[in-house]
Amino acid sequence: MKTTNRKKLAISIAVALSSYATSGLVVAQDNEEQEVEAITVVGKSVSYANNQTSEEMIKQQTSMTSVLATIDNLPGVLINEGDTFGADDWSTSISIRGFQVDLSQQQIGMTVDGIANGNSNYGGGAKANRYIDTENLARVDVSQGTADIASRSHEALGGTLDFVTIDPGLEERLVVSTTFAEFDGRKFFARYETGEIAKDTFAWFSMSNQESSDWMDQAAENVRDHFAAKVISTVGDVDLTAYASYDDTHEDNYQRIYGLAQFEQNSEWDQLTSEWTGIPYQDQAYRRGWSTLRENFFTYLKADFDIGDVAFSTNVYYHNNEGRGDWVPPYLVDVTADGEGVGHSEVVSGNTVYGGDILGQIFFVDSAGVQLSPIDGCESSISFPYGGAGAEYDPGCYEQGAIPVGSYRHTHYEKTRVGINGDFIWDARIADMDNTLRGGFWYEDYTRDESRDWHKIIDSATSFYFDETPYWVQYDREFPVETTMFYLEDELDLGFAKAHLGVKQFLVDVSKNDRFNSANDQGVSSDSDLLLSAGFVAPLPVDGLEVFAGFAQNYAAIKDAVLERDDADLTLVEPETADNFDMGLRYSSENLSANLTYYATKFDNRITFVSVEDGEDGIDFLESTAGGYINDGGIESTGIEVSLTYQISDNFSVFASYTNNNSEYTDKPADGETSILGNGVIGAAEQMGVLSLDWVRGNHSAGLSTKYVGERWLNQENTSAVDAYTVSDLYFSTQIDDLGKSVDSIEINFTVNNLFDESYLGTVATNAAWLGAPRTAAINIKAVF
């Protein structure tokens, strides 16, 4: 596999360098007249730590890459995805200051053009890559901790990420690009910009198709279709903005590995298989049976206008998310009492049972559909996966003629959100001092549906194709959630400093309606207390230097996932809260931009649940493991974040960031449990550093960026840690202009992610981790007409 990849890499480099050399002849004359571009200022002048992605950070990623990857170089931020393209939500994680977004945690807020994304969890949520195509991303605004009071999210315990889409251009043009990458990667993209289609009205429309496979054995089938449009218009004194996107994705997942021994044994295999064996126990690890299917439609309409001295902004939005998650359990579930010696109805097509009790599991049957038992005393020779299986799973432990049976399990997700936002800003003067009063609200009503059905695999001996009629619908339930948020903040310019004080509150009602058994219905109020925020920004005697400090009480509502368990005791669960404090210095001049931040956070009421798939014994497909959600403590984090951008010369610039983070559990152990008080938080790196060198000359640009990530704990006991790693990304870009009346320009972009092919562990879960993506080369050709 390595040899093949290196050959592909060499060919890609040769093609890119050839194109680079040829185009260099065309624009050499322009190089002498290159002007110095304005330096990118990282960090707005506000009372909390914040950073913004630069054009160079976007260039370091391929056009196929998820928009999440563009923020990975910012201080305090760690993005891990299963491959370079981010083609698997299952293995994706975001970590900022000890707060996490992954399969079981949603502690970081996420918005799109300032509008709530509707939770970022795997089961029914959506991250920003579901709403935005990479080519349509303008920038990402990152608030690492004490975020803006108006941010719309009830996940934002530790910071917010706002993904901003590009506005339509003023001139009509067509942008077409194609990308080819390793691991069967390809993408076709087109965006038509209308120019002025009516008075003061501009728009763009885009579409793309993207495919790739897994990087281990190219067995996965990852496909993504994306359509989007944006319109801006001025009608009278009202500025209007409308956006809509549709995203249809099929992803075959990567799987975590359990413990460091598996990684040391083989750092290029996640224990999923590429071939169907006909043995159901082994085929539960078949990669194409581990799938995520999602469709997302999102749209909003925004209006900005003034009434007197007050500026108003309001928007309404709609979001529909639907899809499913797939697994391949190595048995049929016995849900019908057919009687002894009678063929099981689960084997016969067309019979569906709704709800009911689990009577057992069926592994092998005879030609009449009657369940068979393994030969007495037989010991299984199956050793993969999860360390092997019992005799009931092994075809060698049955008489000749035994027929293997298995299931294809679907978990169906659907969510519909409708919301409205309103904000005002009133600038006035108090005692000859400028004063700004602002406030607003957010209201959202959403219902998430979740159901699970089990389908018989038609012939487990030959393929994973399944009967479209389920033999069992395990459950069907809906989760209505209603959210209202109000905020008010006043900022006063004292001359020597600007100071602000604000307050906000969330009112959240969460409930569950069980469509099979109303006795399981339940609900909980997840209202916050009044949440305070305060801060100041003050200039210092040195030109361009300012000091800032901010404090905010953040909050995360009880998630509807807490209500999924029928036996959940909601009296044991309270909303999660966090106190965030930032203090630092910020400097900006013509050639230099720098930030230094000290932060301290205290995260309380952390909600946890013992996962049904935390160990090496395999997956509990029936979720029969006892457990529940509780508040079991919290996390305290302190640290510093540094970022710097410096224009070395007309052609060279450098960006550097450094993070030193100390995140510890504050949990007090129950009787008989091992104390984790003071232990480091799973997956949170103590040290991170980035160094990027970028070059621009005329229409050519290039850059090399390197990121170091320190050790991360693999378990709460801090007895096992994943090693530190260093990855580098390389890009070349060149543009050819003045190609005639029909073609404005052609641009060629070449990227290599993980340039030195570092083997490492990416997303970390309890006692497990996903393999990091290997070296991946891609070339993109873009034409503008």
VOGU-3710 file (C-alpha; in Angstrom, 3 decimals, decimal comma):
1> mkttnrkkla> 0,000/0,000/0,000  2,823/2,407/0,849  4,563/1,695/-2,452  1,418/2,460/-4,439  0,838/5,692/-2,571  4,421/6,847/-3,104  4,125/6,265/-6,842  0,928/8,297/-6,954  2,568/11,030/-4,920  5,569/11,192/-7,264
11> isiavalssy> 3,335/11,453/-10,324  1,242/14,197/-8,702  4,347/16,187/-7,766  5,715/15,896/-11,299  2,449/17,126/-12,825  2,190/20,042/-10,417  5,810/21,163/-10,852  5,500/20,913/-14,624  2,421/23,143/-14,571  4,151/25,487/-12,166
21> atsglvvaqd> 7,205/25,886/-14,411  5,131/26,459/-17,535  2,870/29,078/-15,980  5,900/30,825/-14,473  6,929/31,926/-17,979  3,558/33,565/-18,496  3,562/35,742/-15,384  7,281/36,374/-14,876  6,932/39,976/-16,003  4,276/40,638/-13,345
31> neeqeveait> 6,528/39,393/-10,558  8,650/42,536/-10,637  5,589/44,673/-9,919  4,250/42,592/-7,047  2,869/44,779/-4,272  2,918/43,858/-0,592  -0,483/42,535/0,436  -2,068/43,809/3,655  -1,201/41,554/6,570  -3,953/39,366/7,959
41> vvgksvsyan> -4,900/40,551/11,434  -5,618/37,565/13,638  -8,017/38,595/16,400  -10,722/41,260/16,655  -10,474/44,040/19,243  -12,858/42,528/21,802  -12,657/41,447/25,443  -12,132/37,753/24,730  -9,619/35,602/22,876  -10,533/35,122/19,235
51> nqtseemikq> -8,877/34,238/15,965  -9,829/34,111/12,311  -8,689/31,792/9,558  -6,490/33,269/6,870  -6,336/32,614/3,142  -3,128/30,646/3,696  -4,833/28,303/6,168  -7,509/27,530/3,596  -4,872/26,916/0,899  -3,182/24,305/3,104
61> qtsmtsvlat> -6,245/22,084/2,636  -7,576/20,530/-0,538  -10,865/21,656/-2,023  -12,197/18,223/-1,048  -11,363/18,770/2,604  -14,026/19,452/5,216  -14,291/23,105/6,248  -13,524/21,991/9,810  -9,866/21,352/8,918  -9,207/25,006/8,078
71> idnlpgvlin> -9,131/26,039/11,762  -6,630/23,401/12,920  -3,649/25,803/13,016  -5,311/28,344/15,306  -4,136/28,394/18,922  -6,000/26,093/21,304  -7,726/24,201/18,499  -7,237/20,543/17,549  -9,166/18,942/14,674  -8,910/15,201/14,057
81> egdtfgaddw> -10,684/13,396/11,214  -10,464/9,836/9,916  -8,899/10,916/6,632  -7,579/14,027/4,942  -10,940/14,768/3,329  -12,982/14,557/6,546  -15,169/12,001/4,805  -16,366/10,370/8,035  -18,308/12,121/10,772  -17,993/9,028/13,008
91> stsisirgfq> -14,246/9,569/13,515  -14,276/13,400/13,672  -13,446/15,359/16,809  -12,839/18,969/17,824  -10,941/19,890/20,985  -10,540/23,405/22,423  -9,176/24,042/25,912  -10,241/20,607/27,167  -13,762/20,891/25,722  -14,710/18,315/23,096
101> vdlsqqqigm> -16,991/17,573/20,180  -17,005/13,862/19,362  -19,321/10,854/19,411  -20,354/11,330/23,034  -19,646/15,004/23,819  -20,930/18,303/22,398  -19,298/21,116/24,358  -18,331/23,642/21,657  -20,815/25,932/19,926  -21,093/25,981/16,159
111> tvdgiangns> -22,912/28,454/13,905  -23,225/29,116/10,170  -23,353/32,803/9,254  -24,217/33,349/12,912  -27,177/30,938/12,859  -27,362/27,897/15,151  -26,337/24,639/13,511  -28,750/22,518/15,557  -26,309/20,489/17,671  -23,169/18,807/16,363
121> nygggakanr> -23,749/15,240/17,560  -23,586/12,182/15,318  -27,183/11,052/15,890  -29,296/13,707/14,222  -26,896/16,639/14,514  -24,836/18,374/11,845  -21,425/20,031/11,819  -20,566/22,927/9,543  -19,275/20,677/6,737  -22,889/19,603/6,107
131> yidtenlarv> -23,897/23,197/5,325  -20,946/24,672/3,420  -18,841/23,598/0,465  -15,145/24,364/0,932  -15,049/26,629/-2,152  -17,891/28,714/-0,677  -16,189/29,342/2,683  -15,071/32,916/3,309  -13,542/32,410/6,769  -14,096/30,912/10,201
141> dvsqgtadia> -14,302/33,103/13,310  -13,112/31,197/16,369  -13,779/32,277/19,947  -11,814/29,873/22,097  -13,591/30,482/25,392  -15,403/33,643/26,483  -17,448/34,072/23,332  -19,715/36,897/22,179  -22,870/37,131/24,277  -25,107/37,001/21,177
151> srshealggt> -23,821/33,611/20,007  -26,666/31,184/19,250  -25,822/27,808/20,742  -26,716/25,801/23,823  -23,609/23,652/23,395  -21,097/26,490/23,845  -19,468/25,534/27,127  -16,054/26,273/25,698  -16,005/28,643/22,746  -17,816/28,975/19,443
161> ldfvtidpgl> -16,984/28,435/15,780  -18,766/30,640/13,248  -18,404/29,484/9,639  -19,010/32,376/7,240  -20,050/31,892/3,603  -18,815/34,085/0,746  -20,988/36,889/-0,610  -21,900/37,110/-4,316  -19,482/39,011/-6,543  -20,380/42,187/-8,370
171> eerlvvsttf> -19,559/40,824/-11,825  -21,004/37,887/-13,731  -18,665/34,921/-13,933  -18,503/31,143/-13,869  -16,052/29,260/-11,647  -15,374/25,598/-12,495  -12,870/23,374/-10,725  -11,894/19,750/-10,616  -9,809/17,975/-7,993  -8,048/14,623/-8,157
181> aefdgrkffa> -6,485/13,063/-5,094  -5,104/9,835/-3,757  -7,397/7,116/-2,435  -9,812/7,466/-5,371  -10,499/11,087/-4,477  -12,163/13,348/-7,007  -14,391/16,411/-6,912  -16,170/18,470/-9,537  -17,372/21,934/-8,540  -19,092/24,796/-10,338
191> ryetgeiakd> -20,347/28,170/-9,124  -22,199/30,699/-11,260  -22,125/34,292/-10,043  -24,889/36,292/-11,649  -23,624/39,838/-11,275  -26,457/42,328/-10,855  -29,615/40,436/-11,837  -31,969/43,167/-10,575  -31,456/46,566/-8,967  -28,935/46,098/-6,132
201> tfawfsmsnq> -29,401/42,324/-6,269  -26,574/39,804/-6,683  -26,473/36,025/-6,371  -24,443/32,869/-6,815  -25,422/29,231/-7,309  -23,103/26,268/-6,855  -23,050/22,521/-7,155  -20,460/19,819/-6,527  -19,985/16,075/-6,584  -17,289/14,396/-4,529
211> essdwmdqaa> -16,094/10,809/-4,144  -13,318/9,090/-2,240  -12,452/5,799/-0,577  -10,742/4,817/2,639  -6,968/5,128/2,800  -6,344/1,599/4,101  -7,560/-0,690/1,348  -9,852/1,474/-0,837  -12,994/-0,484/0,014  -15,188/2,397/1,216
221> envrdhfaak> -17,644/4,227/-1,010  -17,838/7,854/0,101  -20,058/10,071/-2,032  -21,195/13,664/-1,446  -23,478/15,889/-3,521  -23,815/19,514/-2,505  -25,962/22,358/-3,850  -26,003/25,922/-2,509  -27,122/29,440/-3,369  -26,826/32,892/-1,844
231> vistvgdvdl> -28,576/36,144/-2,724  -27,986/39,663/-1,406  -30,268/42,577/-2,205  -31,161/46,057/-1,011  -34,835/46,927/-1,074  -35,433/50,477/0,044  -33,510/50,827/3,300  -33,455/47,106/4,047  -30,462/44,861/3,264  -31,577/41,304/2,569
241> tayasyddth> -29,495/38,113/2,564  -30,775/34,652/1,682  -28,861/31,383/1,742  -29,818/27,788/1,016  -27,824/24,561/0,898  -28,598/20,902/0,295  -26,089/18,207/1,190  -26,467/14,473/0,476  -23,701/12,298/1,915  -22,925/8,584/2,127
251> ednyqriygl> -19,902/7,807/4,288  -18,358/4,445/5,121  -16,773/4,784/8,523  -13,397/4,253/10,081  -13,321/2,310/13,349  -11,377/3,060/16,497  -8,682/0,720/17,681  -8,596/-0,411/21,310  -5,387/0,186/23,207  -1,877/0,991/22,080
261> aqfeqnsewd> -1,007/-2,639/21,359  -3,195/-2,701/18,236  -1,530/0,479/16,981  1,940/-0,950/17,570  0,926/-4,177/15,829  -0,256/-2,367/12,684  -0,533/1,415/12,395  -2,274/1,244/8,994  -5,340/-0,872/9,768  -8,365/-0,046/11,893
271> qltsewtgip> -9,611/-3,670/12,115  -12,354/-3,251/9,489  -12,304/-5,601/6,507  -12,651/-5,083/2,765  -13,921/-8,531/1,729  -17,148/-10,349/2,638  -16,243/-13,729/4,162  -19,665/-15,362/4,578  -19,052/-15,788/8,318  -21,396/-13,318/10,060
281> yqdqayrrgw> -19,225/-12,876/13,135  -16,292/-11,734/11,009  -18,472/-9,758/8,614  -19,703/-7,495/11,404  -16,363/-5,729/10,723  -17,065/-5,331/6,985  -16,316/-1,681/6,200  -19,198/-1,086/3,805  -21,561/-2,185/6,557  -20,356/0,683/8,765
291> stlrenffty> -22,090/3,604/7,115  -23,432/7,087/7,764  -26,071/8,436/5,389  -27,254/12,031/5,807  -29,297/14,606/3,927  -29,338/18,206/5,150  -31,374/21,098/3,791  -30,731/24,466/5,405  -31,972/27,928/4,481  -32,314/31,353/6,035
301> lkadfdigdv> -33,541/34,852/5,188  -31,925/37,801/6,946  -32,893/41,491/7,041  -30,781/44,407/8,303  -32,255/47,885/8,700  -32,157/51,033/10,819  -34,973/52,801/12,632  -33,713/56,121/13,853  -30,527/55,611/15,840  -31,159/51,903/16,332
311> afstnvyyhn> -29,811/49,203/13,989  -31,850/46,038/13,731  -30,995/42,600/12,358  -33,363/39,669/12,149  -33,555/36,336/10,386  -35,698/33,258/10,075  -34,301/29,825/9,241  -35,342/26,269/8,478  -33,313/23,073/8,673  -34,211/19,476/7,894
321> negrgdwvpp> -31,801/16,645/8,635  -32,487/13,008/7,873  -30,487/9,872/7,389  -29,382/6,696/9,058  -26,465/4,845/10,611  -25,711/1,241/9,586  -24,193/-1,774/11,287  -24,107/-5,513/10,520  -24,947/-7,565/13,655  -23,887/-11,240/13,304
331> ylvdvtadge> -27,287/-12,694/14,182  -31,039/-12,326/13,822  -32,964/-11,165/16,864  -35,684/-13,607/17,935  -38,740/-11,425/18,572  -41,579/-13,869/17,802  -42,489/-16,972/19,811  -42,879/-19,407/16,903  -42,662/-22,606/18,954  -40,065/-25,368/18,927
341> gvghsevvsg> -39,239/-27,150/15,688  -40,910/-24,420/13,609  -39,094/-22,182/11,155  -38,446/-18,734/12,555  -40,659/-16,009/11,159  -37,655/-13,635/11,261  -36,163/-15,673/8,408  -39,248/-15,219/6,209  -39,571/-12,055/4,115  -42,503/-9,725/4,723
351> ntvyggdilg> -43,030/-10,173/8,472  -42,473/-7,129/10,682  -42,723/-6,949/14,459  -43,037/-3,555/16,126  -41,449/-3,289/19,556  -41,923/-6,250/21,868  -39,495/-8,334/23,888  -36,190/-9,879/22,849  -36,501/-13,667/23,104  -32,977/-14,547/22,010
361> qiffvdsagv> -30,587/-14,571/19,064  -30,463/-16,778/15,973  -27,050/-17,612/14,461  -27,547/-20,592/12,107  -30,669/-22,252/10,724  -31,504/-25,256/8,565  -33,219/-25,113/5,174  -36,624/-24,864/6,905  -35,553/-21,842/8,946  -35,330/-23,765/12,221
371> qlspidgces> -32,617/-22,564/14,604  -29,649/-24,905/15,013  -27,402/-25,428/18,016  -23,619/-25,890/17,874  -22,100/-29,346/18,365  -21,587/-30,124/22,060  -18,056/-29,459/23,230  -16,968/-27,672/20,055  -14,451/-24,890/20,558  -14,516/-22,021/18,093
381> sisfpyggag> -11,474/-21,382/15,923  -12,589/-17,796/15,135  -10,029/-15,323/16,430  -11,189/-12,091/14,755  -12,594/-9,555/15,558  -12,669/-8,588/19,236  -10,430/-11,474/20,216  -12,651/-14,243/18,859  -16,079/-15,798/19,286  -17,960/-18,606/20,966
391> aeydpgcyeq> -19,079/-21,819/19,311  -22,514/-20,389/18,440  -20,857/-18,025/15,920  -18,524/-20,553/14,270  -19,788/-22,426/11,168  -17,229/-25,139/11,974  -19,199/-25,975/15,114  -22,353/-26,952/13,182  -23,265/-29,968/11,092  -22,824/-29,646/7,347
401> gaipvgsyrh> -25,661/-27,707/5,691  -26,060/-25,100/8,430  -27,047/-21,724/6,968  -25,572/-18,546/8,517  -27,974/-15,670/9,193  -27,349/-12,069/10,108  -28,914/-8,624/10,252  -28,429/-5,224/8,693  -29,325/-2,719/11,425  -30,550/0,778/10,539
411> thyektrvgi> -30,870/3,637/12,997  -32,979/6,319/11,315  -32,545/9,976/12,232  -34,668/12,955/11,269  -34,745/16,469/12,649  -36,722/19,547/11,632  -35,779/22,947/13,033  -37,515/26,295/12,630  -36,088/29,385/14,273  -36,022/33,154/14,413
421> ngdfiwdari> -33,395/35,598/15,656  -33,616/39,281/16,419  -30,927/41,779/17,465  -30,685/45,520/17,991  -27,785/47,926/18,530  -28,383/51,425/19,917  -25,464/53,837/19,888  -25,884/56,848/22,162  -23,900/59,060/24,512  -23,897/59,158/28,300
431> admdntlrgg> -22,094/62,053/29,957  -20,016/62,702/26,818  -19,077/59,028/26,593  -20,053/56,732/23,737  -22,434/54,034/24,899  -23,696/51,000/22,996  -26,701/49,048/24,181  -27,500/45,850/22,361  -29,808/42,945/22,906  -31,734/40,238/21,198
441> fwyedytrde> -33,424/36,899/21,305  -33,298/33,468/19,731  -36,255/31,123/19,457  -36,064/27,645/17,974  -38,531/24,791/17,813  -37,276/21,426/16,691  -38,363/17,825/16,718  -35,921/14,974/16,333  -37,246/11,562/15,306  -35,274/8,387/15,867
451> srdwhkiids> -36,217/4,814/15,063  -34,319/1,579/14,648  -35,170/-1,358/12,413  -33,485/-4,669/11,729  -33,375/-6,241/8,260  -32,472/-9,814/7,451  -29,454/-10,158/5,197  -30,822/-12,099/2,235  -27,888/-14,525/2,021  -25,233/-14,034/4,683
461> atsfyfdetp> -22,972/-16,537/2,947  -22,518/-14,373/-0,153  -23,152/-10,652/0,432  -24,466/-7,925/2,729  -27,576/-7,150/0,627  -30,636/-7,036/2,857  -34,395/-7,470/2,694  -35,889/-3,983/2,411  -38,801/-5,012/4,651  -37,559/-5,063/8,261
471> ywvqydrefp> -38,326/-8,079/10,396  -38,239/-5,948/13,546  -38,674/-2,269/14,375  -36,968/-2,030/17,747  -38,225/1,433/18,730  -39,723/4,629/17,338  -39,698/7,885/19,285  -39,615/11,639/18,871  -37,894/14,337/20,881  -39,492/17,819/20,792
481> vettmfyled> -37,185/20,597/22,020  -38,100/24,254/22,445  -35,401/26,872/23,013  -35,687/30,554/23,896  -32,684/32,766/24,612  -32,589/36,442/25,601  -29,554/38,663/26,056  -28,797/42,290/26,896  -25,395/43,988/27,010  -24,178/47,515/27,556
491> eldlgfakah> -20,752/48,810/26,505  -19,409/52,147/27,702  -16,374/53,925/26,217  -14,589/55,389/29,230  -11,861/56,936/27,105  -9,066/54,929/28,650  -10,990/51,666/28,080  -14,179/50,169/26,744  -16,068/48,127/29,343  -19,151/45,970/28,946
501> lgvkqflvdv> -21,580/44,107/31,174  -24,181/41,663/29,917  -26,676/39,020/30,916  -28,371/36,191/29,017  -30,664/33,296/29,794  -31,773/30,088/28,074  -35,209/28,515/28,522  -35,114/24,975/27,124  -37,781/22,270/27,342  -36,812/18,738/26,269
511> skndrfnsan> -39,208/15,799/26,051  -39,615/12,320/24,600  -42,690/10,740/23,019  -42,472/6,963/22,629  -44,647/5,899/19,698  -44,779/2,290/20,934  -45,270/2,768/24,660  -46,494/6,061/26,114  -45,426/4,895/29,568  -41,874/5,750/28,465
521> dqgvssdsdl> -42,766/9,383/27,716  -40,856/11,908/29,784  -39,617/15,471/29,760  -37,342/17,860/31,565  -36,918/21,607/31,867  -33,338/22,596/31,113  -33,452/26,317/31,867  -30,283/28,161/32,718  -29,772/30,658/35,495  -29,075/34,243/34,525
531> llsagfvapl> -25,650/34,047/32,847  -23,357/37,012/33,382  -20,603/38,312/31,129  -18,267/41,231/31,569  -15,046/42,535/30,128  -12,928/45,431/28,943  -10,493/46,415/26,200  -7,927/49,153/26,873  -5,226/50,614/24,630  -1,709/50,799/26,073
541> pvdglevfag> 0,897/53,536/25,502  2,537/51,515/22,721  0,798/52,125/19,377  -1,210/49,080/18,297  -1,011/47,366/21,694  -4,074/46,719/23,845  -4,969/44,703/26,917  -8,224/42,821/27,287  -10,021/40,701/29,851  -13,369/38,976/29,833
551> faqnyaaikd> -15,519/36,678/31,922  -18,589/34,710/30,879  -20,836/32,066/32,354  -21,564/29,497/29,657  -24,183/26,775/29,579  -25,155/23,603/27,708  -28,709/22,325/27,837  -29,548/18,724/28,690  -29,413/16,890/25,353  -32,350/14,846/24,141
561> avlerddadl> -29,973/11,860/24,016  -30,207/11,767/27,823  -33,891/10,820/27,430  -33,214/7,954/25,012  -32,927/5,411/27,814  -36,384/4,408/29,023  -35,062/3,975/32,551  -33,275/7,343/32,661  -33,592/9,070/36,042  -33,794/12,730/35,072
571> tlvepetadn> -33,598/13,827/38,697  -29,903/12,907/38,526  -29,152/15,246/35,605  -28,686/19,006/35,538  -27,542/21,247/32,676  -23,799/21,590/32,227  -22,209/24,938/33,070  -18,812/26,568/32,626  -17,160/29,744/33,864  -14,672/31,136/31,332
581> fdmglrysse> -12,072/33,826/31,984  -9,733/35,331/29,363  -7,001/37,921/29,847  -4,357/38,968/27,396  -2,504/41,339/25,124  -3,176/42,023/21,463  -0,839/43,878/19,084  -1,319/44,962/15,497  0,902/46,945/13,142  1,589/47,100/9,408
591> nlsanltyya> 3,792/43,996/9,404  3,021/42,242/12,670  -0,051/40,882/14,398  0,214/39,044/17,719  -1,981/37,721/20,535  -1,166/36,430/23,995  -3,977/35,002/26,134  -4,151/33,479/29,584  -7,353/31,577/30,297  -9,017/29,728/33,138
601> tkfdnritfv> -12,210/27,695/32,845  -14,277/25,730/35,334  -16,656/23,181/33,854  -19,296/21,775/36,258  -22,081/19,189/36,092  -20,369/17,212/33,338  -22,909/14,722/31,936  -21,498/11,275/31,157  -22,730/7,824/30,247  -20,917/4,498/30,121
611> svedgedgid> -20,874/3,740/26,389  -22,293/0,503/24,982  -19,181/0,187/22,808  -16,244/1,006/24,988  -14,361/-2,265/25,129  -12,717/-4,977/23,095  -15,579/-7,429/23,596  -17,480/-6,037/20,638  -20,558/-3,948/20,053  -23,729/-4,322/22,085
621> flestaggyi> -25,983/-3,979/19,030  -29,110/-4,378/21,172  -27,945/-1,752/23,676  -28,862/-4,073/26,521  -26,072/-2,795/28,726  -27,406/-1,163/31,865  -26,486/2,448/32,432  -27,667/5,998/32,511  -26,664/9,625/32,397  -25,449/11,428/35,513
631> ndggiestgi> -23,573/14,580/36,482  -20,311/13,193/37,796  -18,043/16,170/38,300  -16,295/18,566/36,019  -13,093/19,870/34,464  -10,814/22,767/35,272  -8,496/24,149/32,606  -5,802/26,805/32,644  -3,352/27,734/29,952  -1,862/30,219/27,561
641> evsltyqisd> -2,381/30,704/23,831  -0,036/32,650/21,581  -0,382/33,503/17,904  1,758/35,663/15,629  1,683/36,684/11,988  4,722/38,519/10,598  5,369/39,851/7,104  9,090/39,096/6,726  9,466/40,689/3,284  7,478/41,501/0,183
651> nfsvfasytn> 7,243/37,790/-0,571  7,501/35,894/2,710  5,279/35,762/5,785  5,307/33,525/8,823  2,525/32,392/11,152  3,121/30,717/14,498  0,883/29,612/17,325  1,525/27,904/20,631  -0,810/26,410/23,218  -0,006/25,244/26,729
661> nnseytdkpa> -3,139/23,697/28,242  -3,665/21,987/31,574  -7,098/20,317/31,805  -7,879/18,231/34,887  -10,883/16,329/36,201  -12,508/17,646/39,361  -14,636/14,507/39,856  -14,994/13,126/43,351  -15,111/9,318/43,243  -18,027/7,284/44,521
671> dgetsilgng> -17,463/4,574/47,112  -15,209/1,848/45,746  -14,200/3,826/42,651  -10,693/4,915/41,757  -10,143/8,641/42,184  -9,498/10,611/39,009  -9,403/13,934/40,850  -6,582/15,992/39,337  -6,014/13,605/36,435  -5,567/14,932/32,909
681> vigaaeqmgv> -8,594/14,976/30,593  -8,849/12,306/27,911  -7,874/13,591/24,463  -6,766/17,079/25,559  -3,210/17,866/24,466  -1,086/19,803/26,951  1,241/21,193/24,281  0,499/22,251/20,700  2,517/24,355/18,321  2,253/25,507/14,708
691> lsldwvrgnh> 4,814/27,114/12,396  3,852/28,133/8,853  5,967/29,798/6,186  4,138/31,259/3,186  5,532/32,723/-0,039  3,795/34,911/-2,635  5,259/36,285/-5,847  3,010/37,583/-8,563  0,435/34,919/-9,292  2,421/32,207/-7,544
701> saglstkyvg> 2,193/31,148/-3,919  3,475/28,306/-1,793  3,571/27,338/1,841  4,764/24,770/4,354  2,994/24,380/7,679  3,962/22,077/10,556  1,893/21,266/13,646  3,066/19,542/16,805  0,518/17,868/19,117  1,732/16,628/22,490
711> erwlnqents> 0,763/13,496/24,372  -2,912/12,925/25,170  -4,364/10,652/27,829  -6,225/7,571/26,642  -8,040/6,888/29,913  -9,234/8,780/32,961  -6,860/6,865/35,212  -3,929/8,394/33,247  -2,193/5,040/32,932  -2,033/5,128/29,123
721> avdaytvsdl> -1,352/7,935/26,672  -1,045/8,301/22,908  2,298/9,594/21,698  2,940/13,116/20,511  2,977/13,622/16,754  4,063/16,173/14,165  2,441/16,620/10,753  3,314/18,974/7,907  1,214/20,302/5,022  2,610/21,642/1,756
731> yfstqiddlg> 0,899/23,628/-0,996  1,781/25,223/-4,341  -0,543/27,504/-6,264  -0,226/29,385/-9,534  -2,639/31,419/-11,627  -2,526/32,262/-15,328  -4,405/35,409/-16,345  -5,364/37,146/-19,607  -6,212/34,028/-21,578  -8,594/35,759/-23,951
741> ksvdsieinf> -12,173/36,939/-23,907  -13,716/33,617/-22,903  -11,381/32,620/-20,048  -10,405/35,070/-17,308  -7,919/32,828/-15,522  -6,792/29,300/-14,785  -5,483/28,400/-11,352  -3,586/25,243/-10,379  -3,359/24,196/-6,737  -1,313/21,292/-5,431
751> tvnnlfdesy> -1,408/20,115/-1,807  0,237/17,373/0,204  -1,174/16,800/3,671  0,952/14,923/6,213  3,946/15,465/3,936  6,318/13,132/5,810  3,718/10,369/6,229  3,656/10,462/10,029  1,884/7,532/11,699  -0,153/8,746/14,662
761> lgtvatnaaw> -3,424/8,417/16,551  -6,047/11,094/15,919  -9,412/11,300/17,663  -9,209/9,851/21,174  -12,045/8,113/23,004  -12,010/6,226/26,298  -9,377/3,479/25,970  -9,531/3,816/22,190  -8,466/6,041/19,314  -8,799/6,420/15,553
771> lgaprtaain> -5,789/6,180/13,266  -4,523/9,474/11,856  -4,659/10,126/8,132  -1,533/9,283/6,072  0,205/11,418/3,452  -2,343/12,476/0,846  -1,633/14,426/-2,338  -4,219/16,283/-4,402  -4,233/18,577/-7,411  -6,952/21,084/-8,239
781> ikavf> -7,463/22,983/-11,494  -9,837/25,944/-11,401  -10,992/28,021/-14,354  -12,861/31,324/-14,234  -14,961/32,348/-17,238
//
